[in-house]
Amino acid sequence: MIKITGPNENLSRDEAAWRAQTLKVHSYEVNLDISTAQDLSVTGYRSITTLVFTASGTSETFLDYIHESVESITLNGSDIDPASAVIGSRIYVEGLLQGEENPNTLIIDGHSHYSRSGEGLHRYVDPADGQTYCYTQFEPADARRVYANFEQPDLKAPFTFIVRAPQGWHVASNQSPAHLEDHGNGTMTTHFAPTLPISTYITTVLAGPYFVATDSYSRTLADGTELVIPLNASCRASIAKHFDAQNILDLTKQGLDFFHELFEYPYPWGKYDSAFVPEYNLGAMENPGLVTFTENYVFTSRATEGQHETRANTIMHEMVHMWFGDLVTMNWWDDLWLKESFADYIGTLAVDEGTSFSTAWITFANRRKGWAYVADQLPTTHPIVADITDLEAAKQNFDGITYAKGASVLKQLAAYVGQEAFRDASREYFRKHEFANTSLADFLTVLEDVSGRNMDAWAKAWLQSAGVPVLGLSITEADGLTTAASLTQSGTDPITGTPIEHPHVLNVGLFDLVDGKLSRTASHAVELTGNGVSLDFLVGSQRPDLILPNDGDATYAMVCFDERSLATLLKHLSSLSDPLARATCWAALWNMVRDAKLPAAAFLTAVRTHAHAVTEASVYSLLLEQATTAIGSFLPPAQRDAQRGKLADSMVAWLDQAAPGSDMQIATARALARLARGNVAADVVDSLLEGTLSWDSLEVDEELRWALWQAKAASGRLDATSYAALEADASANPSAVATAGRLLALAARPDTEVKAAAFNSVLTATDQTGKPLSNEAISATAAGFQLGTRDMLDVQYVSYWPALEDIWATLSIGLATRVIRGLFPVAQDLSPEASHPVVETVDRWLTEHPDAPRALRRILLEERDALCRSLAAQALSSDN
């Protein structure tokens, strides 16, 4: 074992494999004392870890611990000097007993940092009532910020947590409390029951004066025994009045019903808590027994059906993980897809089949897959089964490929082998590998056994290659009739350079204009292999007005419409009543804009002409987001004001027409507020803020009000009077939404001094007093900063490039990513120079820093690609 100097935070796959080969962990006991958490002058808390493990073939090893201090280390009763054993974030241990019959007991007594980054043990002070809340978030490798451990998924063990906290706090972990210890001094220690074997990244602790609602779930299992699962749902006390806890608990029961039927493996983790926490970096985390969610799912403002459906999807996604990910876990992060792709696919299936929501697959087709297509077109794309060499790479692979592309491919797999075979393979997989770790080969072996198919070629095509397949049409006509037609597949794997020739089982839909409406006249099942397949059903007939490859959205592929179909859509899309087909078509049009194949102005005309006919709030909201993005990113500057004005006029008209209190009304109002950051609809913004204008049943709630303040600020119309009114709003109604909303609004003001202060605050991750900014404060300030003209922002970037490596070295990867992405020069105006100056600067930086961390280089490459994509779309619009 070679001792590495430096921070040592980036564990490699090879190092983890060596530990997995030489160690077996029998148990952890983690003792945390957060009884002083309410005292913000106290920066850390005591953390004592006791590990019992055996070693084979080595007398030495190392542990991971990102600590404030290490007071003592004891191995098998003998003290080890921390001064020599602790190097950066690693603790090196020598003199291990070897052999299964000789367990080692290692005790590490240290202090860990309270976090403001959302990584580790995060501490939050509620602006509404001053109460302190704590929670943990560990994936992929931040348990080591709380306690010393072997931070890798394949060294599972039972965990026993002991937590001392202020008396009266709700304290929770993966298991239920075994007993409580009252110290008589205002503190209480909770001793939790041991867990079943789990990985470090899904251990968890929650502590604070949370509001808690309780319930229970029960069912009779196949063997006649009764399974009873205690349930609870919790959130901060100050937002409890907005918390629809019973809806959460009811959805949890519906999910447990669905997955017990589907998997035929009883939920093994005892209780099922759902905690909604502040400043959360993710949507949710699948800690067994205690799932944590972003408190954005506690709707303090009016929520649309689409928002409720998204929350339900997240609940189901995390519940899938109780089996895929927690019960059976990947060996290493290469196979992250073995949990995330499955959770994304089966979670959507559960919402569709196990709840009252009816548009889950429509949202998936329009929104979720769009995320996948974006990620798969980046220069940093990767196969679903990725090559993850270290923890920094793992952190960045929680992306659209691992989640949404993987889910899309699993949906195609279910069509390929059959739903029953897919279900039966899952059941056998759990029985065979319960509480263990697996890789791609393990799942494919089970799938082959159940389906009778050899999966090697399918896996190689879909899981071990990169890039987006593109489906197109080749049609030959004579005398008004089709003489030959084929469905084509094109695209290139950007890593290997080989053509994409994936197998697809899909439908091709045919639509004609009937009485002015686009109606499906037929949908034909097609099996595509290689680069094309004949569509004989089209031969001898007139070409339909619209041909939709991937009708039903069964496969993962972008669609390239033939000329007639594209013209039909641009003119008649609002007459297409099938919601899934309509969402698929809208998604395809947006992809064409991003790929500079459809001018942004044409897309905006389609939105103004047809968006009003969309009935699904999630699809409608996304269309308005895309339209706003198209104006700011894909149009040349000279065309933006006119297009922004036209869209604003359409939105006002839609507000006039919207049903009072409807989802479309509130979605339109929020979208108009975001669009108004570009200095349009100023009279509407002012009147809504002043209360002198309103549409019937439209409430200017917290979310809408802060969006309006941000529009007013970004437009340069925040004078002394309105500034005082903004500050009065923030003071009168302190909340997490108000805190972030205020920061964004103030940083959005088009003033050079304001921009300089905001830039420096984000760059240093500190406020004006030098105190560290939280994760959400960084993002809000950066978002406000970017709302400015290019000449106002460019002056700040002189100090951006020299600071990049230092930012990466001194901040956690989560905060560093927020800073670097948040401040990247996004001014996307066309440049008169042959090469855009920002592109030139990125290229020069990458050339001059060949040894910069791969994860940092990845961020810059992706931001560069987004900029180049915008410039290409602007160039297309300039030519049209």
N, C-alpha and C positions, 0 to 999 in steps of 0.2 A: 504494500500500500504506500503510495506516494502522497506525502502531505503537501497540499497546495496552499500557497499564501494568497492573501487578498480577501475580498468579501466572501468568496466561495458560495454564492447564492445560486449559481446555475448548475444544478446537478445534471450530469450527462446520463444518457441511456446506458452506456457501458458501465458506468459506476454503479448504477442501480441494479444492473444485471449481475454484477459481481456480488453485491450484497445479497441479492435474492438467492444466489447459488450457495452462499456461505452461512446464511443466518435463517433462523426460524424464530419468530416472535410469539411468545406464549401469552403475554398479557401486558397491558399498560394500566397504571393508576396515575391519574392526572389531578393534582390538587392545586386549585386556583384560589387566590385571595383577592377579590375585587371589592372588599368592604369599604375602601376609600375612594371608590370610583366617582363619587359626587364632588370630591375635592379636585378641581381642575388643575391645581398646582402640582398634583401628584401625577407624574408622567407614566408610571409603570405600576405593575402589580406582581406579587410573588407567584411563581409557577414552579411546582415540584413534580417531577416526573419519575415514576418508578417503573422500570422495564424489566421483564423477565424474558430472556431469550437464550437460545442455544446457538453455538457456532460450530461449523464443520470446515476443516481445511484451512482455518486461519485463526490466529491468536490476537488479531487486531481488527478494528473496524472504525467507522466514524458515524456520528449522528448529525442531524441538521437542527439548528436552533438560531433563529434571527432574534437576538436578545438585547435587552438593555444592560444586563450584567449576569454573570454566572458566579455564584457564591461558593458552591462546593460541588464536587463530583465524588461519588463513592461507588467502587466496583467490588462486589462480593465482600463488603465490609472494610475494604481498604480505601483510604483517601487518595485521590488523584489531584495534583496541583492544576487548577484551572489556567494558571498563567502559561503552562506549557501545553496543555491539552486543547485549549480553545484557540482556534485560528480562524478569524473572521466569523462566519456563520456555521462553522463545523466544530464538532467536539471529537477529537481523536482519542480512541481508547485502545490500550494495549494490555496484554496479559490475560486474555480471555480464556476461560475454561472451554475445552472442546468436547464435543460428543453430545448426543441427545440425552444422556444420563447425567450430564453436568450443566444444569442451567446457570446462567449468569444473571445476577441481580444488579442493576445499574440505577443509581439515584442521582438525579441532576437537580440541584436547587438553584434557581435563578430568578431574575425579574424580566418580564416582558413589557413591551411598549403598548400603551393604549394607542389605537389606530385612528387616524382621520381620513384614511384612504379607502375604507371599505374592505381592506385586506387584513386578516388576523382578527383581533378583538376590537371592534369598532365602538367608539364612545360618542354619543350624540346628546347634546343638550337641547331640549325642546324649547323653541323660541316662544311658544304659547304659555308655558307654565314653569319653565326653568327646571323641569324634571330631567334626570339623566337616564339614558337607556344604553344598554350594551347588547351586542350580538356578535357572533363569529361568522366569517365567510372564508373558506379554506381552498376551494378548488382553483387551480390544480395543486398548489403546493404552499399554502400559507398556514397550515396547522403549525408549522415550525416557527411562526411568529408568536405563537401562544405557549407551546410546550415543546421540549426536546423530543425528537422522534426520528424514525427512519421514514423520510418523506417520499414514499413511492407506493403505488397502488397494490403491488403484489406481495407486500409484507403485512398481511391482515392479522388482526388479533382482537380479542375482547378488550374493551375499554371500560374502566370504572372512573367516573368523574366525581370529584368532591369540590364543591364551590361554596366559598364563604362570601356573603353579600349583605348589604343593608337589610335589616329586618323589615318585613312587609313587602319586599320585592317578590315578583314572580320569577322564579329561577327554574330553568328547564334545560334538559340535555336529551341525548338520544333515547335514554331509558327513563322510566318513572323513578321518583325518589324512593329509596329504601328506608331512610330515616332522616330526621332533622335534629340538629344540635343547636340549641339556643344558648348563646354565650352570655346573655344577660347584660350586654353593653350596647345594644342596638344592632347587633349583627347576628346572622344565622348561617349555619353551615348545612348545606344539603348534600347528603350522601346518596348517589344514584346507584341503581342496580347495574351490574355489568352488562355490556352489550353482547350480542353474538359477534363472531369475527367480522370485522369491517376494516376498510382502508382508512388511513389518517384523514384524507381529504373530505370524508363525509361525517367526521365527528363534529359536534357542535355544542355550543353553550349560548343560552339566552338569559338575560338578567335585567330587570328594571320594573318600574311600576306599571307594567302592561295591563290593559284591560283584557280579560279572558272570558270567553263564552265556551261552554262545555256541552257535550252530547256523547252519544255512543253508537256504535254500529255492531250488529250481530248477524250471524248467518249459521245455518246448520251445514256442516261439511259432509262430504261424501261418506265418511266413516261414521257419521252420526253424532260426532262431537259438536259442541257449540263454540263457535269462535266469537269472542267479544273483544272489540277494539275501542278503548276510550279515545274520544276525539276532543280537540279544542281548537279554537281560533282566537288569535290575540293581535292587538295593535296598541299603539300609544294611547294613553288615556285621553289626551286632548282631542283626538279624532274619533273616539269611540262613537260619538253621536252620528257619524257618517258611516259607520261600519255595519254592513249588512251581513253579520256573522252567520245568521241562519242559512243564507244562500250559500255561503262558503261550505258550511257543514253538510248541507243537502247535496251539493255537488260532490263533496268528498264521499258521501255514501253511495251516490250513483256510480262514481268511479270504482269504488271497491266492489260493488255488485258486478260491474262490467268486467273488471280484470279477474275476479275470481272465476267467472264463467269462461273467460277467454283462456286463461293460463292454467287453470285447474291446479294451482299451487297456492296454498293458504298464505295470506300476508303474514310474514314471520317476525315483524319488528315490534310487536306489543302494541303500543299506543300510536296515534297519528295526530300530531300537532301541526297546525298551520300558523306561522307567525309572520306578520306583515311589519317590516322594519324600515327605518329611514335611511336615506343616503346609500341605497343598496346598488351595487355595481351591476347586478344581473337582473333578469326577470324573476328568477327563483333558484333555489338549490335543494337538491334531493336528499338532504340528510335524513337517514332512516329514523323514524319516530318523531322528527322535528324538522319539517320542511320550512324553509325561510323564503319569503316573497318580498318583492319590492312593495312598499306601501303606496306606490302609485296605483295599486289595485284597490286601495281604499278610496273610493270615489268621493272626494270632498266637493266636487262640482258635478253637474249633470253628466251622466255617462250614457253613451249611445249603446244600442244593442251590439254593435261591433266591438265596443270596449268590453262589454260583459262577456261576449263570446271569446275574445282574446284572453281574458282572465280565466275562463273555463278551460281554454286550451292549455294554458300554463299549468293549471291545477292537474289536469290529466297527464300532461307531459312529465311532470315531476312524479306522479304516481306510477307511471310506467317504470321509472327508475328504481322503484322499490324492488323490482325483479331484474330488469335490464340495467345493470350498473352497480346496484347495491348488493343484491343476492349473488349475481355473477358479474365479475368486474374484469375489465381488460388488464392484461399483464403490464402494459406500458401504454403511453399516450398515442402510439402509432394506431392503436385500435380504439381510439376514442369513439369512432363511429358505432362500435358495438353497443354503446349506450345512447349516444345523442341522436343518431339517425333513427334508431328504433323508437326512442321516446317521441321524436317529432312526428313520425309516421303513425304509430299506434295511438299517440295522444290525440291526434286529429281524428282518427278512426273512432275513438271513444267519445269525443264530443259529438260526432255525427250520429253514432248509433246508440249512445248511452245517455244522452241528455236531450233537452227540448230544443237545442239550437239546431238550425237546419241549413246553415250556410258555411259550415266549417271547411268543406273542400273548395268552395268558391273563394273564400279568403286565402286558403292555401295556394290555389292556382294563381291568384292575382298578386298577393303580397309576399307570401313566404318564398315561393319559387323565384320571384324577382330578386330577392336577396341572394339566392344561389347563383343565378345567372350573372349578377354583378361580380361576385367573388370568383366565379369560374373563368371570367374574362380578364382577370388581373394578371400581371406578369408573375405574381407570386402564387398562382393557382397550384393545386396539388391534387393527387388522387384522394379518393375518400379514405382509403387506407393509406395514411400518410407516413412519411419518413421523418419521425420526430426524434431529433438527436439529443435534445436537452429540454429543460423545463421552460426556458424562454420560448422555444418553438412551440411547446405544448400550450402555453398561455395564449398564443396567437392563433391556435387552430380551433378555437371555439368560434367558428366562422360559418358563413353561408354554405360552404361545401360540406362540412362535417354534419351540420344540422339539416338544412333544407334540401341540398342536392342528395344527401344520403337518404332522407325521407322519401324524396321523389323516386329514387332508384329502388327503395324497398317497396313502394307502391307498384312499381313496374315488376318487381320480383314476384309479388303476390299475384299479379296478372299472369306472369310467366309460368310459375309452378302451381298456381291455384291457391285460393285463400285457405282451404283446409290443410294443405300440405305446409303452408307457412305457419299456421296455428299449431299444428302438431309438432313441427320442428321446434317451435318455441317451448312447448311443454316439455319435450324431451331434453332440450338444452338446459332447462332449470333443474330437472331431476338429476341430470348427469353431472352438472358442474356447480351445484349449490355451495355457496360460501367459498368458492374458489375463483381462480383467475383464468382467463382464456385469451385466445387470439382468433384471427380470421379463420384459420384452418379448423378450429374446434366447431365453430358454427356451421361451416360448409359441410363438414363431415356429417353432422346431424341432419342437415337439410338434404344431403344426398341420400342418406339412409331412408328418410321419410318420403321423399318425392320420387326416388328412383332415377333421378337425373344426375348426370355428371355436370357439376357446376363450375369446372375449371375455366372454360371459355367465357362463361357469363361473368364470373368474378374478375377475370383479367380485363374484360372489356369495360365493365361498369365500376369496379371498385379499385382497380390498380392502374387506371389511366386517368388523364385529366382532359379538360376542355369540354365545350358545349356542342352536342350534336345539333345540326340545323336541318330541319325538315323543309323541303321545297317541293314544287310541282313542275313536271315537264309535260307540256300538252301540245299536241299537234292537231290542227283543225283543217278541214277542207269543206267548202260549201256549207259552212255553218255547223258542221258536226265534228265531233271529236274522233280522230282516226287513231290516235295513240296517246296514252297517258301513263305516267309513272310517278310514284312518290319517291323522292330522292333524299339521300342523307349525305351531308357534307360536313366539313370541319376538320381541324387538325389538332392532334394532341400537342400542345405547346411545349411539352417537356421532351417528348421523343421525336416529334416531327412527323409521326405516322398518321395516315388518314383515320378518322373516326368512323368505324363501321360497327356500331353497337347493335345488338338484337333488340327489337322493339315489338311488343304486342300492343296495338292501339286501334283506334277507330278513325276513319276519315268521314267527316260530316259534310253533307251537301245541303245547301240552302238556296232558296229562290225567293224573289220578291213576289208575294201573293197579296193582292189588294193593298199594296204599299207597305207590307210588313215582311221582314225576313223570316222565313219559316223553314224548318228542317224538313227536307223531303226524304232523306235517307241517311243512314249512318252505317258504314261498312267496316267490319272487322278486318284488320290487315296485320300480317306478320312480316316485319321488315328485317332483313339481314343484309349485310354488305352495304353497297352504296345506292341501292334502289330496288323497287318492286313494281311490277305492272299493276295498273288500276283498270282492269278490264271492264269493270262495271260502268266506266265513263265512256267507253268506246261505242260509237254509233248514236250518241245523243248530243243534244246541245250542252255546251259548258254551263254548269250552274252559275248563278250570280255570285255565290260564295262557296269556296271549298276550304274546309277547316281541317288541316292535318291535326292529329291529336285531339279530336273531338272527344270530350269526356276527361281530358287531361290525365290519361293513364300513364304517360311516360315523361321522361325528362328530356326536353329538346326545345330549342327556340324555333319559331315558325317564320318562314319567309313566304308571304302571300304572292300569288300570281297577280298580274296587273289588274285583271277584272275584279278579283276578290278585294284587292286593296281599294280600288275605286268605289266598290259597293259599300265597304265598311265606312269610308270617310263620308259618304253621302247618307247612309241609311242605318248606321250602327244603333241609333236609338230605337229602331223598330225591331231589333233582335230581342225577343222576349225571354229566351232561355238564359237563365242567370249565369250558369257555368260557362256556356259558350261565349256569352257576352264578356265575362271577366277574362276569359282566355284571349279574346280578340283585343281587348284594351291592353292587356299585358304585352301582347305581341307588338302593338303599335308603339308602346313606350320603349320596348327594346330596340325598335327601329330608330327612334329618336336618339337613344344613347349610342347606337352604332353609326350615326350619321348617314342613315339610309332614308330617313323621313325628316323633312325640315321641321324644326320646332314649331314654326308658325302654322303648319298644316295640322300638327297635333293639337295646338291650342284652339284652332278653329273647330276641330272635332270635339274638344271638351266643351267649348261654348255652345255647340250645336246639339250635343248628344248626352252630356253628363247628367242632365236633369232627369233622364229616363232610368238611371241606375237606381235600383231599389234597395241594394245592400249598403248599409251605412259604411262598412269597412272598405268596400270597393270605392264608393263615392268619395270618402275622405281621402283615400290614397290618390285618386285622380286629381283632386284639388291640390294636394301636396306636389304631385308631379308637374302640374301646370305651373305652379309657382317656381319650382326648380327649373323647368324649361325656360322660363323668362330670365332668371338670374344666371343660369349656367350655359344654356344651349342657344341663346340668341345673341347676336352682336349687340353691343351697347346702344347703337343708334336705333334699334328696333324695340328696346325694352319698355320705354315709357308708354308708347302707344299700345303695346300688347298688354301691359299691366293695367292700363286704363280700361281697355275692352273687357278684360277678365273681371275687373272690379265692377263694371256696369252689369255684367251677367250675374255676378254673385248677388248684387243688390236686387236684381229682378227675381232671382231664385228665392231670396228672403221674402220678397213680397208675395210669392206664390206658395211658399212652403206651408204645410199644415201647422197650425199653432202647437208649440211644444214638441214637434217631431224631431227625430234624429237628424233629418236633413236640415232642419232649421238651425240647430245648434252647430252641426258640422260646418255649414256654410258660414255662419257668423265667425267661428274660430278661424276658418281658412281666410276669410276676408281680413281679419285682424292681422294675420301673418303676412298677407299680401301687402297690407297697408304700411309695412315697414319700408316699402319702396316709395313712400310719399304719394299714395293715392287714397281716395275716399277719406280725406282728412275731416270733412264735415261729418261723416258717419262716425268716425272714431271719436271725435270731440263730443258729439251729441249723445253717443252711448255712454261715455264716461260721465257726462254731466246729468244723464237721466232725462234729457229732453227729447230723446227719440227712442222708440222701441218697437219691435214687432210683437204682435199678440203672443203672449206666453213665453217670450224669449227673456230669460233671466240673465242678467249680466253677473254671472257667478264669478268665483275666485279665478278660475282658469281663464275665462274670457276677459275679465277685467285686467289681469296682468298682461295678457296678450295685447290689449288695447294700449296700455301704458307703454309697452315696448315699441309699438308702432309709432306712438306720438314722440317718444324719445328718439328713435332712429331717424325720424323725419326732420329732426332739428326744431321741433315745435314745443320743447319743454322749457317754458319761460319760468321766471321766479315763482309766479303764482301756481302754475301747474306742477312745478317741482315740489313745492310745499304740499300740494294736494297728494302727490304720489307718496311722499314720506309719511303723511298723515294716514294714508291707506295702510302702509306697511306697519305703522305703529299700532293702529287701531285693531288690526286683524293679523297679529303675528302668527305665522305658520311656515311650514317647510316650503309651500308653494310661493308664499309671499317673499320669503328670504331669497330664493333663487330668482324669482321674477324681478325683484328689485335690483339685484346684481346685474342681471342681463340688461335691464332697461337703462341703468346708469352708465354701463359700459358702451351702450349703443349710441349715445349722444355724439353727433358728428363734430367733435371738437378735438383739436390736435392734442391738447394737454390731457383731456379725458382718455384719448386713445393711448397716449404714452403711459399713463398710470395703469390702465387696464392691462396693457401689454406686459409691463414690468411685473405686475402682480401675478399674472399667470406664469410668466417665465421663471419667476423665483418661487412660485407656489406659496406666496405669503400675502397677507393683506398689508395695508399701508402702515400698520403698527408693527409689522414683522412677525405676526402670528401665522402659523401654518394654515393654509386654506384646506378645506375639506375637498373630497372628490367632486361633489356636486357644485361647490362654489367655483372651483377651477373651470368646470365646463360651462357654467352660466356666464362667467366673466369672459371667457374666450368667445362664446357665441355672440355676446354683445359687442365685443371688440371687432369681430369680423363684419359687422354691419356698418360698413363705412366705404368711402370712395377709395379707389386704388392709390391716388396721390397722397391721401391722408394716412394710409396704412403702410405704404412702402418704406417710409422713413424709419419705421420701427424694426424692419427686418434685418437691418445691418447687424444687430446683436443676436439675431435668432440662430444663424448658422454656426457661429463660433461656440454657442452654448450647448449644442445638441449632445455631445458626448458627456459633458458634465451633468446635464439633466438626466441622462440615462444612468450614469454612475451613482448619482446621489439620491434619486427618488426611486420608490418602488416601481415595478414595471407598469402597474396600473396607473399610477399618477403620471409617470413619464409619458405614457401613451396619450393620456388626456392633454398634457401640455404640448407635446410635439404635433399631434394631429390638430389640436385646437388652435394653434398659432400658425400652422402651415399657410404660406401665402396663397390664398384662394382667389385672389383677384383674377378673374378669368377673361378679361378683356382681350380681344384680338390684338396682337402686337404687330406693328409695321415691320419689325425686324424679321429676318428670315427665320430666326428661332426665338421662341418666347424667352424673355430674360429669366423667368423663374425656372423654366425647364433647363436652361443653360446652367443656372446656379446649382440646381439639384445634381445634374450630371457631373459638374466640376467637384462638388462636395463628395459624391460617391467615388469618383476617381482618386481624389486626394486622401480618402479615408478607407482604403481597402480592408483594413483590419477592424473597422467598427463592428460592434455586435450585429449579428445577422438579424436579430429581431428589430433593431433600430433601422437597419438598411431596408428591411421589409416595409416598414411604415413609410419611409420616404419614397420607395418605388411605387407603392400603392397610391400615395398622394400625387405623385408625378403622373401616373396613368390617368387618374381622374381629371387632372388638369388638361392633359393632351386630348382626352375624350371630349371635354368641353370645347376645346379649341377647334377640333375637327367638326363638331356639330355646328359651331358658329360659322365656320367657313362654308359649310353646306348652305346654311341659311343666308349667308351673304350673297351666294351665287343664285338664289332663288327669289 
